[in-house]
Amino acid sequence: MRNELSVRRSMPLNFAPALLLVLASLLLSACGSGRAVKPRVFAPSASIQELRRSGGNDWTLTLRLQNFSNVGMRLNRVEAQLTIGGDASMHLEATPGLTVAPNSAEPYPIGFQLNADAARHIADALSSGLSVNYTLKGRIDSSEPKSRTDDFEFESSLTPVPGLVDTLR
């Protein structure tokens, strides 16, 4: 009789973990209702990730192309006015033709030459180890998820990178 009683008591306890597992999976499946996420498209932006001398007066400017949308965006063209140190202004154009993942950013390098005023501001920053302010203002053309043109403006500063010659970030 004792043996029979202990078997009866232990049987419900063996089913308890399985029952909890079934209940947990039912709760999780109820949470995933299968509704699609509504696409939210916001204006992309651009900033400078790095400015590096590539020889003589030739420089490589790495644009950071930012997508704030919850869907991927295909960025086809960036046209902007770069102002360094408040008064040195240059025109930049790029045709990246790349897709930036949702809520992400991609670097895109552009080769160009600094004008005399911008070169002076950059040289001062590199020699003093201090930062230089910049403004990047323009527009970005995209084709996915739909064709659109968005204006952007970004202000920040570039600082010499210790250990890397003629490089600002």
C-alpha positions as CSV (number, residue, x, y, z in Angstrom):
1,M,0.0,0.0,0.0
2,R,2.8,2.4,0.8
3,N,4.4,1.8,-2.6
4,E,1.1,2.5,-4.3
5,L,0.5,5.7,-2.4
6,S,4.0,7.1,-3.2
7,V,3.4,6.4,-7.0
8,R,0.1,8.3,-6.9
9,R,1.6,11.3,-5.2
10,S,4.6,11.5,-7.5
11,M,2.6,11.3,-10.7
12,P,1.1,14.8,-10.5
13,L,4.5,16.2,-9.7
14,N,6.0,14.7,-12.8
15,F,3.4,16.5,-14.9
16,A,3.9,19.9,-13.3
17,P,7.0,20.9,-15.4
18,A,5.3,19.8,-18.6
19,L,2.2,21.7,-17.7
20,L,4.2,24.9,-16.9
21,L,6.0,24.5,-20.3
22,V,2.7,24.2,-22.2
23,L,1.3,27.3,-20.4
24,A,4.4,29.4,-21.0
25,S,4.4,28.5,-24.7
26,L,0.7,29.4,-25.0
27,L,1.4,32.8,-23.3
28,L,4.3,33.5,-25.7
29,S,2.3,32.6,-28.7
30,A,-0.5,34.9,-27.6
31,C,2.1,37.8,-27.4
32,G,3.1,37.4,-31.0
33,S,-0.2,38.3,-32.6
34,G,1.3,38.3,-36.1
35,R,0.6,42.0,-36.7
36,A,3.1,43.6,-39.2
37,V,5.1,46.5,-38.0
38,K,4.0,49.7,-39.6
39,P,6.8,51.3,-41.7
40,R,7.9,54.6,-40.2
41,V,10.1,56.6,-42.6
42,F,12.0,59.6,-41.2
43,A,14.4,62.0,-42.9
44,P,18.0,60.6,-43.1
45,S,21.0,62.7,-42.1
46,A,24.7,63.0,-42.8
47,S,27.6,64.0,-40.6
48,I,31.4,63.7,-40.9
49,Q,32.8,60.6,-39.4
50,E,36.5,61.3,-40.3
51,L,38.6,63.8,-42.3
52,R,42.0,62.4,-43.3
53,R,44.8,63.8,-45.5
54,S,45.5,61.4,-48.3
55,G,48.4,63.3,-49.8
56,G,49.3,67.0,-50.5
57,N,46.1,68.9,-50.6
58,D,44.0,65.8,-51.2
59,W,41.7,64.7,-48.4
60,T,39.2,61.9,-47.7
61,L,36.1,62.9,-45.9
62,T,34.1,59.9,-44.6
63,L,30.4,60.8,-44.5
64,R,28.3,59.0,-41.9
65,L,24.9,58.4,-43.5
66,Q,22.2,57.9,-40.8
67,N,18.9,56.2,-41.3
68,F,16.4,56.9,-38.5
69,S,13.5,54.8,-40.2
70,N,12.4,51.4,-39.1
71,V,12.8,50.2,-42.8
72,G,15.9,50.2,-45.0
73,M,16.5,53.3,-47.1
74,R,18.4,53.4,-50.4
75,L,20.4,56.7,-50.4
76,N,21.3,57.7,-54.0
77,R,22.7,61.3,-53.8
78,V,24.0,63.7,-51.1
79,E,24.5,67.3,-51.9
80,A,25.8,69.6,-49.1
81,Q,27.6,72.7,-48.2
82,L,30.4,72.1,-45.7
83,T,31.4,75.0,-43.6
84,I,34.6,74.7,-41.5
85,G,35.5,77.1,-38.7
86,G,32.5,79.3,-39.4
87,D,33.6,80.9,-42.6
88,A,35.4,78.4,-44.9
89,S,32.6,76.9,-47.2
90,M,32.8,74.1,-49.8
91,H,30.4,72.3,-51.9
92,L,30.2,68.4,-51.6
93,E,28.5,66.0,-53.8
94,A,28.3,62.2,-53.5
95,T,26.3,59.4,-55.1
96,P,26.6,56.6,-52.6
97,G,23.8,54.4,-54.1
98,L,23.8,52.2,-50.9
99,T,21.1,50.8,-48.7
100,V,21.3,51.8,-45.0
101,A,19.7,49.3,-42.7
102,P,16.8,50.4,-40.4
103,N,18.0,52.5,-37.4
104,S,21.6,52.3,-38.6
105,A,24.4,54.2,-40.3
106,E,26.9,53.5,-43.0
107,P,30.2,55.3,-43.7
108,Y,30.8,56.6,-47.3
109,P,34.3,58.1,-48.2
110,I,34.6,61.1,-50.6
111,G,37.8,62.4,-52.0
112,F,38.2,66.1,-52.3
113,Q,40.5,69.1,-51.9
114,L,40.2,71.7,-49.2
115,N,40.0,75.3,-50.2
116,A,42.5,77.8,-48.7
117,D,40.3,78.9,-45.8
118,A,39.3,75.4,-44.8
119,A,42.9,74.2,-45.1
120,R,44.0,77.0,-42.7
121,H,41.4,76.0,-40.1
122,I,42.3,72.3,-40.4
123,A,46.0,73.1,-40.1
124,D,45.4,75.2,-37.0
125,A,43.4,72.4,-35.4
126,L,46.0,69.8,-36.2
127,S,48.9,71.9,-35.0
128,S,47.2,73.0,-31.8
129,G,45.5,69.7,-31.0
130,L,42.2,71.6,-30.6
131,S,38.9,70.9,-32.3
132,V,37.4,72.9,-35.2
133,N,33.6,73.4,-35.7
134,Y,31.8,72.4,-38.8
135,T,28.3,72.6,-40.3
136,L,27.1,70.2,-43.0
137,K,23.8,71.4,-44.6
138,G,22.2,70.0,-47.7
139,R,19.8,67.4,-49.0
140,I,19.7,63.6,-49.5
141,D,17.9,61.9,-52.3
142,S,16.6,58.4,-51.6
143,S,14.7,55.9,-53.8
144,E,13.5,53.2,-51.2
145,P,11.1,52.7,-49.6
146,K,9.9,55.5,-51.9
147,S,11.5,58.3,-53.8
148,R,12.0,61.4,-51.7
149,T,14.3,64.3,-51.1
150,D,15.0,65.4,-47.5
151,D,16.9,68.4,-46.2
152,F,19.3,68.0,-43.3
153,E,21.6,70.1,-41.2
154,F,24.3,68.8,-38.8
155,E,26.6,70.9,-36.6
156,S,29.5,69.4,-34.7
157,S,33.3,69.6,-34.3
158,L,36.3,67.6,-35.6
159,T,39.2,66.9,-33.2
160,P,42.7,65.6,-34.1
161,V,43.1,61.9,-33.5
162,P,46.1,61.1,-31.2
163,G,48.5,58.8,-32.9
164,L,47.0,59.3,-36.4
165,V,48.8,61.9,-38.5
166,D,46.6,64.4,-40.3
167,T,43.3,62.8,-39.2
168,L,40.3,64.4,-37.5
169,R,37.2,62.8,-36.1
